[in-house]
Structures are given as C-alpha cells and as structure tokens.
Amino acid sequence: MNKCPVSDYCGACQYQGIDYAKQLQIKQEYEEKLLSNFCHVNEIIGMDDPYNYRNKVQFSFGYDDQKNLISGYYLPDSHRLFNVDECMLADKGINRIYNSIKKIISSLKIPVYDERSHRGFLRHVLIRMSNLNEYMIVLVTAADKVFNIEELVNQIIRFNPEVTTVIQNINFENTSMILGNKNIVLFGKGYITDELLGHRFRISPSSFYQVNKRQTEVLYATALKAAELNAKDVVIDAYCGTGTIGLCAADRVKKVIGIELNEDAIKDANINKQLNGINNAEFICADAGKYMLQLSKTKRKIDCVIMDPPRSGSDQKFMSSLVKMNPSKVVYISCNPQTLKRDLNFLKSYYEIEKIIPVDMFPFTSHVETVVKLIRDF
Ligand SMILES: C[S@@+](CC[C@H](N)C(=O)[O-])C[C@H]1O[C@@H](n2cnc3c(N)ncnc32)[C@H](O)[C@@H]1O
C-alpha cells in the first residue's frame, strides 16, 4: 500500500500507509462527529483511483550543506528542503516533466536560490496541467534577469512537447509565499485551458483552480444537483474563483452573479464566460461579505446562493446579509468542516439543513470537502 519513498519525513500526506477504504472511513467518522447534529451525513464520495490526482504541484529548488542541487518539498514547518523524484499525488505527466526540468537545470548550471544567503535565481518550479493535457510551467525566480533562462525554456519545450506555455514569475521577497506579483510569458499563451462538465476554462498562473483533476467534476455535479436549479432562478456564485461553478450552472438558470476578490480570477471568469458563449452571467470583483451587504439593502430577489469560501469560512457580514436576502436555497461547499460547523450553527436558525454530502477531494491527506444543501425554513 505505501507506495511513497519519502513518506517517512514528508508531511504532505498525513494518511500515508493507511488503506484508502480506511481513510474514507476516518473522514466519514470525523464528519459525522462534527456535523451529524445538523442532519444525516451521507456516505462520503471517494475516488476510484486515489493516486496521481493533483493537477498542480510546486517543487522548490536549493542547495544542501555540501552545495549539491536539491529539489522537492520542505520538511513540515521548516525551511529545510528534501529531494523528491516523484510525488504519488501528482499527475504522472507533472512528475515526468519535473524530472526532465531538474536534469536541464542541472546540466545548464542554472543558479538556484539559496534561502540562507538570499543569493541565486531559481526558487520554485510550479507545474499545472489541464484535463485537455496542456501543461503550464511557472519558473519562479528571485530576479528579472536569470542566467541562461532562454536556453532553459528552449530545452523544456524541446524535451517536453506537452508543455504549452512557460511563464517567469518574479518573487524578490524573503517569504514563504510561492508566487510574486509579476509574470512574464516566455513561451505560449500564458495560460492553459481546462474542460469541466462540458465547459472550457482558462487557468492563469495565480488563479485559484480546484486541484483534483477528476474529482472536481464530481464535486460540482453534486453541488449543482443539490441546488435543484430551474430556469427562473437568479443564482449567486459566491467566492467564484474563475467562475467555474456559476458557468456550469448558467444554461439551467435565468441569471448568475459571481463574486470573487481576486482580480486575475475575475478576468479569467469574464474570458471563460465568452469562451463558453454564456451571456446570462455577471462577475464582480469584490469582497463577498461587502457585496452581499450592499445587495441585501436592495430589493433584488435571489433564489439560490452557492457559496464556496476559503478555509476560514464566511464572515459575519456575509452570513447576516445572506439570511436577510433570504434565498430559498443555499448550497454551501466547504473545504474546512470546522468553519462549516460554525457557519451552520448560525444558519440553522433560518434554514433547514437538508443534506450533508462529504466528498474526498484530497486522498492521503486529512482534508475533506463537504457539500451542504439548505432550504428556507418558512
Ligand atoms: C475555495 S476557493 C473556490 C473557488 C471556486 N468556487 C472554484 O471552485 O474554483 C475560494 C475562493 O474565494 C476567494 N476569496 C477569498 N476570500 C474572499 C472574499 N472575502 N471575498 C470574495 N472572494 C474571496 C479566493 O480568491 C478563492 O478564489
């Protein structure tokens, strides 16, 4: 069962060595313990094949104490890198391309970044792929000009024809954040295109996009089924990222309003709207809580709110505006059962909690996603 050679020290997979059926049981029991007071918790939806599901992985580069090139992940809660040749969660193509890039970096003697001295150039290589088998490489560098970067790009695309775009991202800061603010497209279009539930989506280097390439369709289909949408519905897709959920819903409803804080994601959402020929969706770049508060002061009728907040859940502004707007249906997609529990404790005075459906988006980790359907309690 334990297929991973670095599992003894890599902290990324908390459930390494645990049979997948057992992992699902642990997650099911956790969800039931936290949430079964609200309503029955459905059986968790697991994956048929729980390996190689990640469509995005970032590998870091540095030197060990003997000044040998080292690349892979950081030890948990530390700045110490360890070598990774293959990650069993990563898409197989991502592993293959990463190993090819590692060899090229070593043969071209590209100076990698040394965290201790803050010298050197190449910090991380981020690889993203789409269901259409397009691969994006983001070379995160500590400076604009990098020795031999043109040849690095030439060789990446020569040896890896599935790579459709290469971007340089500049991150000067002494920080544990991977990406800086500036992107320079070195090859291709600067984005890749994914397909989900028959719709196409553009993914830029820094936009949020679900990382489980197969299970995302299951998650979205579960949420949209729970929403029981109809042609008269005006739907809010709150925390919409690149608009994926709302655009998958658009052809079944009257209107979709997507709200998202990240400007790049909103740009992508507007492009995705055009890409899919959708003209009943509107995307707003704003804090979801603030926008909901404004909307709650108008008489605009909203039938359904689909909300997919970050791990911190929704703030009080959002929650109190939501109940004031009083949509007949709410579908809450949560990546953190603890904040979900907090938010449901508030919502239960206004809504009947009809369904709780756990979905396993992150096998081998302790994370679990949950779809909750709430209906207005008249
Ligand atoms: C869990 S992701 C969901 C994205 C999208 N629904 C999807 O499936 O790809 C949460 C999103 O909320 C956005 N976000 C975080 N805080 C926000 C806020 N206060 N207001 C609006 N959007 C926010 C993030 O940028 C991110 O795109």
The ligand as an SDF file (V2000), in Angstrom:
LIG
                    3D

 27 29  0  0  0  0  0  0  0  0999 V2000
  -12.3040   27.5460   -2.2040 C   0  0  0  0  0  0  0  0  0  0  0  0
  -11.9910   28.7450   -3.4680 S   0  0  0  0  0  0  0  0  0  0  0  0
  -13.3680   28.4390   -4.5180 C   0  0  0  0  0  0  0  0  0  0  0  0
  -13.2370   28.9300   -5.9410 C   0  0  0  0  0  0  0  0  0  0  0  0
  -14.2280   28.3720   -6.9520 C   0  0  0  0  0  0  0  0  0  0  0  0
  -15.5750   28.2910   -6.4290 N   0  0  0  0  0  0  0  0  0  0  0  0
  -13.7640   27.0550   -7.5170 C   0  0  0  0  0  0  0  0  0  0  0  0
  -14.3990   26.0130   -7.3020 O   0  0  0  0  0  0  0  0  0  0  0  0
  -12.7380   27.0530   -8.2300 O   0  0  0  0  0  0  0  0  0  0  0  0
  -12.3270   30.2080   -2.6320 C   0  0  0  0  0  0  0  0  0  0  0  0
  -12.2250   31.4660   -3.4680 C   0  0  0  0  0  0  0  0  0  0  0  0
  -12.6280   32.5500   -2.6320 O   0  0  0  0  0  0  0  0  0  0  0  0
  -11.8590   33.6940   -2.9720 C   0  0  0  0  0  0  0  0  0  0  0  0
  -11.9660   34.5870   -1.8090 N   0  0  0  0  0  0  0  0  0  0  0  0
  -11.2850   34.5410   -0.6370 C   0  0  0  0  0  0  0  0  0  0  0  0
  -11.7300   35.4890    0.2020 N   0  0  0  0  0  0  0  0  0  0  0  0
  -12.7350   36.1550   -0.4480 C   0  0  0  0  0  0  0  0  0  0  0  0
  -13.5940   37.2330   -0.0930 C   0  0  0  0  0  0  0  0  0  0  0  0
  -13.5060   37.8100    1.0980 N   0  0  0  0  0  0  0  0  0  0  0  0
  -14.4930   37.6380   -0.9860 N   0  0  0  0  0  0  0  0  0  0  0  0
  -14.5920   37.0640   -2.2070 C   0  0  0  0  0  0  0  0  0  0  0  0
  -13.8040   36.0250   -2.6010 N   0  0  0  0  0  0  0  0  0  0  0  0
  -12.8820   35.5750   -1.7270 C   0  0  0  0  0  0  0  0  0  0  0  0
  -10.4820   33.1290   -3.2680 C   0  0  0  0  0  0  0  0  0  0  0  0
   -9.7330   34.0330   -4.0700 O   0  0  0  0  0  0  0  0  0  0  0  0
  -10.8390   31.8200   -3.9920 C   0  0  0  0  0  0  0  0  0  0  0  0
  -10.9210   32.0260   -5.3810 O   0  0  0  0  0  0  0  0  0  0  0  0
  1  2  1  0
  2  3  1  0
  2 10  1  0
  3  4  1  0
  4  5  1  0
  5  6  1  0
  5  7  1  0
  7  8  2  0
  7  9  1  0
 10 11  1  0
 11 12  1  0
 11 26  1  0
 12 13  1  0
 13 14  1  0
 13 24  1  0
 14 15  1  0
 14 23  1  0
 15 16  2  0
 16 17  1  0
 17 18  1  0
 17 23  2  0
 18 19  1  0
 18 20  2  0
 20 21  1  0
 21 22  2  0
 22 23  1  0
 24 25  1  0
 24 26  1  0
 26 27  1  0
M  CHG  2   2   1   9  -1
M  END
$$$$
